[in-house]
Amino acid sequence: MNIVTLLPFIVLIGAMFLMTRSAKKKQQAAAQMRDHMTPGTGVRTIGGMYATVKEIGDDTVTLEVAPGVHAIFAKNSIGAVLDDAEYNRIVHGATDDLTIDTPVVPDDASSLTEKDADETPKLDLGKKDEPKDEPKDEPKGDEPKDGKADGEPGAK
């Protein structure tokens, strides 16, 4: 056989090897993360619920989701083990050591634009009402003298 005909198969086998290797590394990292759980540690489940670890079994974990409320989860359902500072920041809103570098966004847009004292008024391009003192039945300068508009029978 020619090497050119075997090249696509070699590339395919190499790609499959690399994909399974990275997936295996991710599984090992997740297992190692779950092994570092201890009672009292804050966790986030894969469903997005934050809780505190109370007991750890062989395949299960008992979590306290609210004071006095315990739930049993599979160890595989733990998405992340959080350090104490991050858990307290997320769950309890503790911002003692948190510094915000982003600017605060106002509730309305009026404070975002600065108005100068010498700013000229802008043109209003909205539709205005017709003046009320002008009679409507008299023909104007651009209307035909016979009072018939285009499209009416008998119009010139």
VMD Tcl script that builds the backbone (N, CA, C; Angstrom):
set m [mol new atoms 468]
animate dup $m
set s [atomselect $m all]
$s set {name element resname resid chain x y z} {
  {N N MET 1 A 0.824 -1.186 0.000}
  {CA C MET 1 A 0.000 0.000 0.000}
  {C C MET 1 A 0.868 1.249 0.000}
  {N N ASN 2 A 0.271 2.268 -0.489}
  {CA C ASN 2 A 0.958 3.547 -0.585}
  {C C ASN 2 A 0.735 4.346 0.711}
  {N N ILE 3 A 1.709 5.142 1.131}
  {CA C ILE 3 A 1.623 5.952 2.347}
  {C C ILE 3 A 0.544 7.032 2.217}
  {N N VAL 4 A 0.281 7.491 0.994}
  {CA C VAL 4 A -0.723 8.534 0.769}
  {C C VAL 4 A -2.120 7.999 1.089}
  {N N THR 5 A -2.375 6.735 0.816}
  {CA C THR 5 A -3.691 6.173 1.127}
  {C C THR 5 A -3.858 5.932 2.631}
  {N N LEU 6 A -2.794 5.730 3.355}
  {CA C LEU 6 A -2.876 5.510 4.801}
  {C C LEU 6 A -2.878 6.807 5.600}
  {N N LEU 7 A -2.480 7.912 4.996}
  {CA C LEU 7 A -2.373 9.185 5.700}
  {C C LEU 7 A -3.693 9.650 6.325}
  {N N PRO 8 A -4.834 9.596 5.639}
  {CA C PRO 8 A -6.090 10.022 6.288}
  {C C PRO 8 A -6.424 9.181 7.516}
  {N N PHE 9 A -6.153 7.874 7.468}
  {CA C PHE 9 A -6.438 7.019 8.621}
  {C C PHE 9 A -5.517 7.353 9.794}
  {N N ILE 10 A -4.272 7.652 9.514}
  {CA C ILE 10 A -3.317 8.008 10.570}
  {C C ILE 10 A -3.732 9.326 11.224}
  {N N VAL 11 A -4.150 10.288 10.418}
  {CA C VAL 11 A -4.586 11.578 10.953}
  {C C VAL 11 A -5.844 11.395 11.802}
  {N N LEU 12 A -6.779 10.579 11.348}
  {CA C LEU 12 A -8.011 10.335 12.086}
  {C C LEU 12 A -7.723 9.660 13.427}
  {N N ILE 13 A -6.859 8.669 13.437}
  {CA C ILE 13 A -6.515 7.980 14.676}
  {C C ILE 13 A -5.788 8.937 15.634}
  {N N GLY 14 A -4.929 9.775 15.113}
  {CA C GLY 14 A -4.231 10.759 15.945}
  {C C GLY 14 A -5.192 11.757 16.568}
  {N N ALA 15 A -6.177 12.235 15.798}
  {CA C ALA 15 A -7.165 13.186 16.317}
  {C C ALA 15 A -8.011 12.538 17.404}
  {N N MET 16 A -8.413 11.285 17.202}
  {CA C MET 16 A -9.201 10.578 18.213}
  {C C MET 16 A -8.389 10.399 19.498}
  {N N PHE 17 A -7.107 10.107 19.365}
  {CA C PHE 17 A -6.238 9.944 20.531}
  {C C PHE 17 A -6.148 11.246 21.321}
  {N N LEU 18 A -5.971 12.368 20.620}
  {CA C LEU 18 A -5.857 13.656 21.299}
  {C C LEU 18 A -7.158 14.051 21.994}
  {N N MET 19 A -8.306 13.771 21.359}
  {CA C MET 19 A -9.593 14.114 21.967}
  {C C MET 19 A -9.852 13.285 23.219}
  {N N THR 20 A -9.569 11.983 23.163}
  {CA C THR 20 A -9.804 11.146 24.346}
  {C C THR 20 A -8.831 11.503 25.453}
  {N N ARG 21 A -7.638 11.906 25.108}
  {CA C ARG 21 A -6.646 12.291 26.115}
  {C C ARG 21 A -7.092 13.548 26.858}
  {N N SER 22 A -7.602 14.557 26.123}
  {CA C SER 22 A -8.051 15.784 26.786}
  {C C SER 22 A -9.299 15.514 27.630}
  {N N ALA 23 A -10.190 14.656 27.153}
  {CA C ALA 23 A -11.382 14.326 27.935}
  {C C ALA 23 A -10.997 13.586 29.210}
  {N N LYS 24 A -10.016 12.717 29.125}
  {CA C LYS 24 A -9.560 11.978 30.302}
  {C C LYS 24 A -8.919 12.928 31.316}
  {N N LYS 25 A -8.178 13.930 30.835}
  {CA C LYS 25 A -7.571 14.917 31.737}
  {C C LYS 25 A -8.653 15.723 32.457}
  {N N LYS 26 A -9.724 16.090 31.736}
  {CA C LYS 26 A -10.814 16.841 32.352}
  {C C LYS 26 A -11.512 16.004 33.409}
  {N N GLN 27 A -11.729 14.720 33.149}
  {CA C GLN 27 A -12.364 13.844 34.124}
  {C C GLN 27 A -11.493 13.684 35.361}
  {N N GLN 28 A -10.190 13.550 35.183}
  {CA C GLN 28 A -9.290 13.420 36.322}
  {C C GLN 28 A -9.262 14.703 37.149}
  {N N ALA 29 A -9.290 15.861 36.489}
  {CA C ALA 29 A -9.304 17.131 37.212}
  {C C ALA 29 A -10.599 17.287 38.015}
  {N N ALA 30 A -11.739 16.872 37.432}
  {CA C ALA 30 A -13.017 16.960 38.137}
  {C C ALA 30 A -13.038 16.008 39.332}
  {N N ALA 31 A -12.507 14.803 39.165}
  {CA C ALA 31 A -12.451 13.849 40.272}
  {C C ALA 31 A -11.548 14.364 41.384}
  {N N GLN 32 A -10.430 14.967 41.028}
  {CA C GLN 32 A -9.512 15.515 42.028}
  {C C GLN 32 A -10.170 16.679 42.772}
  {N N MET 33 A -10.924 17.506 42.054}
  {CA C MET 33 A -11.629 18.621 42.674}
  {C C MET 33 A -12.658 18.097 43.673}
  {N N ARG 34 A -13.383 17.045 43.321}
  {CA C ARG 34 A -14.393 16.480 44.219}
  {C C ARG 34 A -13.742 15.817 45.432}
  {N N ASP 35 A -12.523 15.306 45.275}
  {CA C ASP 35 A -11.829 14.687 46.404}
  {C C ASP 35 A -11.382 15.725 47.429}
  {N N HIS 36 A -11.247 16.977 47.035}
  {CA C HIS 36 A -10.814 18.034 47.951}
  {C C HIS 36 A -11.970 18.625 48.742}
  {N N MET 37 A -13.186 18.094 48.548}
  {CA C MET 37 A -14.328 18.579 49.323}
  {C C MET 37 A -14.195 18.114 50.764}
  {N N THR 38 A -14.492 18.989 51.672}
  {CA C THR 38 A -14.552 18.653 53.092}
  {C C THR 38 A -15.836 19.230 53.652}
  {N N PRO 39 A -16.341 18.695 54.745}
  {CA C PRO 39 A -17.537 19.284 55.358}
  {C C PRO 39 A -17.298 20.758 55.698}
  {N N GLY 40 A -18.255 21.600 55.319}
  {CA C GLY 40 A -18.139 23.042 55.532}
  {C C GLY 40 A -17.703 23.800 54.289}
  {N N THR 41 A -17.318 23.072 53.232}
  {CA C THR 41 A -16.877 23.708 51.997}
  {C C THR 41 A -18.092 24.150 51.183}
  {N N GLY 42 A -18.007 25.303 50.554}
  {CA C GLY 42 A -19.067 25.777 49.666}
  {C C GLY 42 A -18.883 25.195 48.282}
  {N N VAL 43 A -19.984 24.743 47.664}
  {CA C VAL 43 A -19.937 24.132 46.337}
  {C C VAL 43 A -21.036 24.711 45.460}
  {N N ARG 44 A -20.860 24.524 44.149}
  {CA C ARG 44 A -21.896 24.845 43.159}
  {C C ARG 44 A -22.206 23.564 42.413}
  {N N THR 45 A -23.474 23.200 42.329}
  {CA C THR 45 A -23.850 21.991 41.603}
  {C C THR 45 A -23.877 22.277 40.109}
  {N N ILE 46 A -23.975 21.220 39.309}
  {CA C ILE 46 A -24.018 21.425 37.862}
  {C C ILE 46 A -25.317 22.093 37.436}
  {N N GLY 47 A -26.303 22.104 38.335}
  {CA C GLY 47 A -27.560 22.807 38.069}
  {C C GLY 47 A -27.510 24.265 38.461}
  {N N GLY 48 A -26.406 24.707 39.106}
  {CA C GLY 48 A -26.250 26.114 39.455}
  {C C GLY 48 A -26.665 26.447 40.873}
  {N N MET 49 A -26.929 25.446 41.726}
  {CA C MET 49 A -27.331 25.705 43.099}
  {C C MET 49 A -26.086 25.771 43.991}
  {N N TYR 50 A -26.042 26.775 44.856}
  {CA C TYR 50 A -24.938 26.939 45.795}
  {C C TYR 50 A -25.354 26.340 47.130}
  {N N ALA 51 A -24.452 25.567 47.741}
  {CA C ALA 51 A -24.759 24.909 49.008}
  {C C ALA 51 A -23.466 24.667 49.769}
  {N N THR 52 A -23.625 24.217 51.015}
  {CA C THR 52 A -22.499 23.887 51.878}
  {C C THR 52 A -22.473 22.381 52.099}
  {N N VAL 53 A -21.296 21.774 52.015}
  {CA C VAL 53 A -21.148 20.336 52.207}
  {C C VAL 53 A -21.302 20.022 53.689}
  {N N LYS 54 A -22.176 19.037 53.991}
  {CA C LYS 54 A -22.351 18.600 55.373}
  {C C LYS 54 A -21.702 17.234 55.603}
  {N N GLU 55 A -21.968 16.269 54.724}
  {CA C GLU 55 A -21.410 14.921 54.856}
  {C C GLU 55 A -20.971 14.439 53.487}
  {N N ILE 56 A -19.941 13.598 53.476}
  {CA C ILE 56 A -19.451 13.032 52.225}
  {C C ILE 56 A -19.487 11.516 52.352}
  {N N GLY 57 A -20.193 10.866 51.416}
  {CA C GLY 57 A -20.248 9.409 51.376}
  {C C GLY 57 A -19.380 8.887 50.249}
  {N N ASP 58 A -19.560 7.594 49.917}
  {CA C ASP 58 A -18.775 7.016 48.833}
  {C C ASP 58 A -19.157 7.618 47.479}
  {N N ASP 59 A -20.449 7.635 47.179}
  {CA C ASP 59 A -20.919 8.170 45.894}
  {C C ASP 59 A -21.840 9.369 46.053}
  {N N THR 60 A -22.156 9.734 47.292}
  {CA C THR 60 A -23.108 10.819 47.523}
  {C C THR 60 A -22.505 11.898 48.405}
  {N N VAL 61 A -23.162 13.044 48.380}
  {CA C VAL 61 A -22.775 14.189 49.199}
  {C C VAL 61 A -24.056 14.771 49.778}
  {N N THR 62 A -24.057 15.044 51.077}
  {CA C THR 62 A -25.195 15.716 51.702}
  {C C THR 62 A -24.876 17.206 51.753}
  {N N LEU 63 A -25.762 17.990 51.136}
  {CA C LEU 63 A -25.558 19.436 51.049}
  {C C LEU 63 A -26.617 20.153 51.857}
  {N N GLU 64 A -26.209 21.241 52.509}
  {CA C GLU 64 A -27.164 22.117 53.192}
  {C C GLU 64 A -27.455 23.282 52.248}
  {N N VAL 65 A -28.659 23.263 51.646}
  {CA C VAL 65 A -29.009 24.279 50.651}
  {C C VAL 65 A -29.589 25.529 51.293}
  {N N ALA 66 A -30.098 25.400 52.503}
  {CA C ALA 66 A -30.598 26.520 53.298}
  {C C ALA 66 A -30.426 26.102 54.752}
  {N N PRO 67 A -30.467 27.028 55.689}
  {CA C PRO 67 A -30.301 26.641 57.088}
  {C C PRO 67 A -31.342 25.599 57.502}
  {N N GLY 68 A -30.866 24.413 57.856}
  {CA C GLY 68 A -31.743 23.324 58.285}
  {C C GLY 68 A -32.307 22.485 57.156}
  {N N VAL 69 A -32.006 22.806 55.901}
  {CA C VAL 69 A -32.521 22.061 54.751}
  {C C VAL 69 A -31.367 21.288 54.125}
  {N N HIS 70 A -31.451 19.953 54.192}
  {CA C HIS 70 A -30.385 19.102 53.667}
  {C C HIS 70 A -30.896 18.327 52.464}
  {N N ALA 71 A -30.030 18.136 51.485}
  {CA C ALA 71 A -30.365 17.374 50.285}
  {C C ALA 71 A -29.197 16.460 49.946}
  {N N ILE 72 A -29.510 15.298 49.408}
  {CA C ILE 72 A -28.473 14.331 49.049}
  {C C ILE 72 A -28.262 14.400 47.540}
  {N N PHE 73 A -27.025 14.581 47.129}
  {CA C PHE 73 A -26.660 14.685 45.720}
  {C C PHE 73 A -25.613 13.634 45.398}
  {N N ALA 74 A -25.524 13.247 44.143}
  {CA C ALA 74 A -24.435 12.398 43.675}
  {C C ALA 74 A -23.166 13.237 43.619}
  {N N LYS 75 A -22.033 12.615 43.852}
  {CA C LYS 75 A -20.771 13.364 43.806}
  {C C LYS 75 A -20.524 13.947 42.416}
  {N N ASN 76 A -21.000 13.250 41.395}
  {CA C ASN 76 A -20.810 13.736 40.022}
  {C C ASN 76 A -21.595 15.009 39.742}
  {N N SER 77 A -22.559 15.343 40.583}
  {CA C SER 77 A -23.359 16.543 40.339}
  {C C SER 77 A -22.697 17.803 40.882}
  {N N ILE 78 A -21.554 17.690 41.525}
  {CA C ILE 78 A -20.829 18.864 42.018}
  {C C ILE 78 A -20.046 19.458 40.860}
  {N N GLY 79 A -20.388 20.687 40.499}
  {CA C GLY 79 A -19.740 21.338 39.363}
  {C C GLY 79 A -18.469 22.066 39.732}
  {N N ALA 80 A -18.415 22.640 40.937}
  {CA C ALA 80 A -17.234 23.384 41.361}
  {C C ALA 80 A -17.173 23.430 42.874}
  {N N VAL 81 A -15.979 23.306 43.387}
  {CA C VAL 81 A -15.721 23.503 44.816}
  {C C VAL 81 A -15.162 24.913 44.953}
  {N N LEU 82 A -15.830 25.744 45.742}
  {CA C LEU 82 A -15.492 27.157 45.845}
  {C C LEU 82 A -14.687 27.419 47.111}
  {N N ASP 83 A -13.783 28.379 47.050}
  {CA C ASP 83 A -13.084 28.778 48.269}
  {C C ASP 83 A -14.028 29.645 49.107}
  {N N ASP 84 A -13.687 29.834 50.365}
  {CA C ASP 84 A -14.599 30.509 51.296}
  {C C ASP 84 A -14.934 31.935 50.876}
  {N N ALA 85 A -13.943 32.674 50.392}
  {CA C ALA 85 A -14.183 34.073 50.011}
  {C C ALA 85 A -15.162 34.171 48.847}
  {N N GLU 86 A -14.986 33.320 47.843}
  {CA C GLU 86 A -15.882 33.362 46.684}
  {C C GLU 86 A -17.283 32.914 47.064}
  {N N TYR 87 A -17.388 31.863 47.872}
  {CA C TYR 87 A -18.701 31.370 48.300}
  {C C TYR 87 A -19.443 32.443 49.090}
  {N N ASN 88 A -18.764 33.095 50.027}
  {CA C ASN 88 A -19.406 34.151 50.818}
  {C C ASN 88 A -19.788 35.344 49.959}
  {N N ARG 89 A -18.972 35.664 48.971}
  {CA C ARG 89 A -19.301 36.782 48.074}
  {C C ARG 89 A -20.549 36.480 47.272}
  {N N ILE 90 A -20.675 35.255 46.781}
  {CA C ILE 90 A -21.811 34.905 45.933}
  {C C ILE 90 A -23.075 34.700 46.752}
  {N N VAL 91 A -22.991 33.911 47.803}
  {CA C VAL 91 A -24.183 33.516 48.551}
  {C C VAL 91 A -24.630 34.584 49.536}
  {N N HIS 92 A -23.704 35.129 50.302}
  {CA C HIS 92 A -24.068 36.070 51.357}
  {C C HIS 92 A -23.905 37.519 50.945}
  {N N GLY 93 A -23.313 37.766 49.794}
  {CA C GLY 93 A -23.131 39.134 49.322}
  {C C GLY 93 A -22.061 39.873 50.085}
  {N N ALA 94 A -21.129 39.155 50.693}
  {CA C ALA 94 A -20.055 39.799 51.454}
  {C C ALA 94 A -19.096 40.473 50.488}
  {N N THR 95 A -18.942 41.784 50.641}
  {CA C THR 95 A -18.071 42.545 49.739}
  {C C THR 95 A -17.018 43.302 50.518}
  {N N ASP 96 A -16.516 42.715 51.611}
  {CA C ASP 96 A -15.530 43.415 52.437}
  {C C ASP 96 A -14.243 43.704 51.681}
  {N N ASP 97 A -13.724 42.694 50.998}
  {CA C ASP 97 A -12.455 42.878 50.303}
  {C C ASP 97 A -12.639 43.032 48.796}
  {N N LEU 98 A -13.856 43.244 48.362}
  {CA C LEU 98 A -14.148 43.343 46.936}
  {C C LEU 98 A -14.022 44.798 46.489}
  {N N THR 99 A -13.184 45.043 45.503}
  {CA C THR 99 A -13.067 46.381 44.932}
  {C C THR 99 A -13.618 46.344 43.520}
  {N N ILE 100 A -14.448 47.293 43.219}
  {CA C ILE 100 A -15.087 47.338 41.910}
  {C C ILE 100 A -14.335 48.336 41.044}
  {N N ASP 101 A -13.805 47.848 39.925}
  {CA C ASP 101 A -13.070 48.708 39.014}
  {C C ASP 101 A -13.935 49.255 37.893}
  {N N THR 102 A -15.093 48.656 37.674}
  {CA C THR 102 A -15.952 49.094 36.591}
  {C C THR 102 A -16.796 50.274 37.046}
  {N N PRO 103 A -17.111 51.192 36.142}
  {CA C PRO 103 A -17.928 52.342 36.524}
  {C C PRO 103 A -19.372 51.923 36.800}
  {N N VAL 104 A -20.036 52.663 37.646}
  {CA C VAL 104 A -21.421 52.386 37.981}
  {C C VAL 104 A -22.302 52.933 36.864}
  {N N VAL 105 A -23.237 52.117 36.404}
  {CA C VAL 105 A -24.127 52.516 35.326}
  {C C VAL 105 A -25.371 53.149 35.938}
  {N N PRO 106 A -25.739 54.369 35.514}
  {CA C PRO 106 A -26.918 55.020 36.091}
  {C C PRO 106 A -28.203 54.369 35.592}
  {N N ASP 107 A -29.289 54.623 36.328}
  {CA C ASP 107 A -30.583 54.055 35.957}
  {C C ASP 107 A -31.186 54.715 34.725}
  {N N ASP 108 A -30.919 55.987 34.516}
  {CA C ASP 108 A -31.460 56.675 33.355}
  {C C ASP 108 A -30.319 57.252 32.521}
  {N N ALA 109 A -30.616 57.563 31.288}
  {CA C ALA 109 A -29.592 58.042 30.366}
  {C C ALA 109 A -29.387 59.549 30.445}
  {N N SER 110 A -30.170 60.246 31.254}
  {CA C SER 110 A -30.051 61.706 31.280}
  {C C SER 110 A -28.718 62.163 31.870}
  {N N SER 111 A -28.163 61.389 32.778}
  {CA C SER 111 A -26.895 61.798 33.377}
  {C C SER 111 A -25.696 61.415 32.511}
  {N N LEU 112 A -25.916 60.676 31.451}
  {CA C LEU 112 A -24.819 60.278 30.579}
  {C C LEU 112 A -24.419 61.374 29.607}
  {N N THR 113 A -25.336 62.284 29.313}
  {CA C THR 113 A -25.034 63.366 28.372}
  {C C THR 113 A -24.883 64.661 29.148}
  {N N GLU 114 A -23.821 65.382 28.844}
  {CA C GLU 114 A -23.601 66.674 29.484}
  {C C GLU 114 A -24.148 67.767 28.583}
  {N N LYS 115 A -24.892 68.695 29.169}
  {CA C LYS 115 A -25.468 69.785 28.387}
  {C C LYS 115 A -24.678 71.054 28.674}
  {N N ASP 116 A -24.307 71.736 27.620}
  {CA C ASP 116 A -23.609 73.008 27.765}
  {C C ASP 116 A -24.637 74.132 27.901}
  {N N ALA 117 A -24.226 75.209 28.573}
  {CA C ALA 117 A -25.135 76.339 28.773}
  {C C ALA 117 A -25.392 77.074 27.461}
  {N N ASP 118 A -24.414 77.078 26.548}
  {CA C ASP 118 A -24.572 77.808 25.292}
  {C C ASP 118 A -25.071 76.904 24.164}
  {N N GLU 119 A -25.626 75.776 24.496}
  {CA C GLU 119 A -26.096 74.849 23.459}
  {C C GLU 119 A -27.330 75.428 22.775}
  {N N THR 120 A -27.339 75.423 21.458}
  {CA C THR 120 A -28.471 75.938 20.707}
  {C C THR 120 A -29.580 74.896 20.698}
  {N N PRO 121 A -30.830 75.339 20.678}
  {CA C PRO 121 A -31.929 74.372 20.664}
  {C C PRO 121 A -31.926 73.577 19.346}
  {N N LYS 122 A -32.308 72.351 19.436}
  {CA C LYS 122 A -32.322 71.482 18.260}
  {C C LYS 122 A -33.627 71.676 17.499}
  {N N LEU 123 A -33.581 71.414 16.193}
  {CA C LEU 123 A -34.778 71.523 15.370}
  {C C LEU 123 A -35.730 70.393 15.690}
  {N N ASP 124 A -37.013 70.719 15.766}
  {CA C ASP 124 A -38.028 69.700 15.986}
  {C C ASP 124 A -38.577 69.295 14.629}
  {N N LEU 125 A -38.308 68.059 14.226}
  {CA C LEU 125 A -38.741 67.590 12.919}
  {C C LEU 125 A -40.057 66.833 12.990}
  {N N GLY 126 A -40.734 66.903 14.115}
  {CA C GLY 126 A -42.014 66.212 14.268}
  {C C GLY 126 A -43.113 66.927 13.506}
  {N N LYS 127 A -44.208 66.232 13.276}
  {CA C LYS 127 A -45.344 66.795 12.549}
  {C C LYS 127 A -46.085 67.769 13.449}
  {N N LYS 128 A -46.341 68.947 12.941}
  {CA C LYS 128 A -47.040 69.989 13.696}
  {C C LYS 128 A -48.510 69.999 13.305}
  {N N ASP 129 A -49.338 70.428 14.258}
  {CA C ASP 129 A -50.760 70.594 13.952}
  {C C ASP 129 A -50.942 71.813 13.054}
  {N N GLU 130 A -52.027 71.768 12.249}
  {CA C GLU 130 A -52.309 72.906 11.371}
  {C C GLU 130 A -52.789 74.079 12.202}
  {N N PRO 131 A -52.500 75.302 11.759}
  {CA C PRO 131 A -52.997 76.463 12.501}
  {C C PRO 131 A -54.520 76.483 12.478}
  {N N LYS 132 A -55.123 76.855 13.608}
  {CA C LYS 132 A -56.577 76.797 13.725}
  {C C LYS 132 A -57.253 78.046 13.168}
  {N N ASP 133 A -56.541 79.149 13.003}
  {CA C ASP 133 A -57.174 80.386 12.545}
  {C C ASP 133 A -57.313 80.437 11.024}
  {N N GLU 134 A -56.734 79.521 10.286}
  {CA C GLU 134 A -56.808 79.530 8.833}
  {C C GLU 134 A -58.013 78.696 8.384}
  {N N PRO 135 A -58.911 79.261 7.593}
  {CA C PRO 135 A -60.075 78.488 7.136}
  {C C PRO 135 A -59.635 77.398 6.156}
  {N N LYS 136 A -60.300 76.248 6.252}
  {CA C LYS 136 A -59.892 75.113 5.435}
  {C C LYS 136 A -60.615 75.065 4.092}
  {N N ASP 137 A -61.770 75.719 3.966}
  {CA C ASP 137 A -62.523 75.596 2.729}
  {C C ASP 137 A -62.057 76.554 1.644}
  {N N GLU 138 A -61.263 77.543 1.945}
  {CA C GLU 138 A -60.750 78.431 0.914}
  {C C GLU 138 A -59.533 77.802 0.246}
  {N N PRO 139 A -59.414 77.919 -1.069}
  {CA C PRO 139 A -58.255 77.343 -1.745}
  {C C PRO 139 A -56.981 78.111 -1.411}
  {N N LYS 140 A -55.910 77.394 -1.237}
  {CA C LYS 140 A -54.606 77.997 -0.971}
  {C C LYS 140 A -53.908 78.254 -2.290}
  {N N GLY 141 A -52.726 78.825 -2.226}
  {CA C GLY 141 A -52.006 79.203 -3.433}
  {C C GLY 141 A -51.601 78.020 -4.297}
  {N N ASP 142 A -51.353 76.863 -3.719}
  {CA C ASP 142 A -50.906 75.741 -4.527}
  {C C ASP 142 A -52.050 74.819 -4.922}
  {N N GLU 143 A -53.286 75.115 -4.504}
  {CA C GLU 143 A -54.423 74.288 -4.898}
  {C C GLU 143 A -55.030 74.843 -6.190}
  {N N PRO 144 A -55.680 74.005 -6.984}
  {CA C PRO 144 A -56.328 74.496 -8.210}
  {C C PRO 144 A -57.478 75.459 -7.882}
  {N N LYS 145 A -57.739 76.366 -8.798}
  {CA C LYS 145 A -58.748 77.394 -8.572}
  {C C LYS 145 A -60.162 76.851 -8.593}
  {N N ASP 146 A -60.386 75.751 -9.313}
  {CA C ASP 146 A -61.742 75.212 -9.361}
  {C C ASP 146 A -62.069 74.354 -8.133}
  {N N GLY 147 A -61.114 74.109 -7.242}
  {CA C GLY 147 A -61.367 73.391 -6.005}
  {C C GLY 147 A -61.288 71.891 -6.139}
  {N N LYS 148 A -60.954 71.392 -7.320}
  {CA C LYS 148 A -60.883 69.950 -7.511}
  {C C LYS 148 A -59.428 69.519 -7.481}
  {N N ALA 149 A -59.177 68.456 -6.735}
  {CA C ALA 149 A -57.805 67.955 -6.617}
  {C C ALA 149 A -57.563 66.915 -7.702}
  {N N ASP 150 A -56.295 66.554 -7.873}
  {CA C ASP 150 A -55.964 65.520 -8.847}
  {C C ASP 150 A -56.631 64.214 -8.474}
  {N N GLY 151 A -57.108 63.498 -9.454}
  {CA C GLY 151 A -57.728 62.219 -9.222}
  {C C GLY 151 A -59.224 62.306 -9.075}
  {N N GLU 152 A -59.793 63.495 -8.900}
  {CA C GLU 152 A -61.233 63.625 -8.784}
  {C C GLU 152 A -61.827 63.760 -10.180}
  {N N PRO 153 A -63.053 63.326 -10.356}
  {CA C PRO 153 A -63.687 63.457 -11.665}
  {C C PRO 153 A -63.848 64.919 -12.041}
  {N N GLY 154 A -63.504 65.228 -13.215}
  {CA C GLY 154 A -63.620 66.574 -13.736}
  {C C GLY 154 A -62.401 67.431 -13.468}
  {N N ALA 155 A -61.351 66.869 -12.900}
  {CA C ALA 155 A -60.139 67.651 -12.638}
  {C C ALA 155 A -59.371 67.835 -13.927}
  {N N LYS 156 A -58.672 68.953 -14.082}
  {CA C LYS 156 A -57.959 69.244 -15.316}
  {C C LYS 156 A -56.587 68.653 -15.306}
}
mol reanalyze $m
mol bondsrecalc $m
mol representation Tube
mol addrep $m
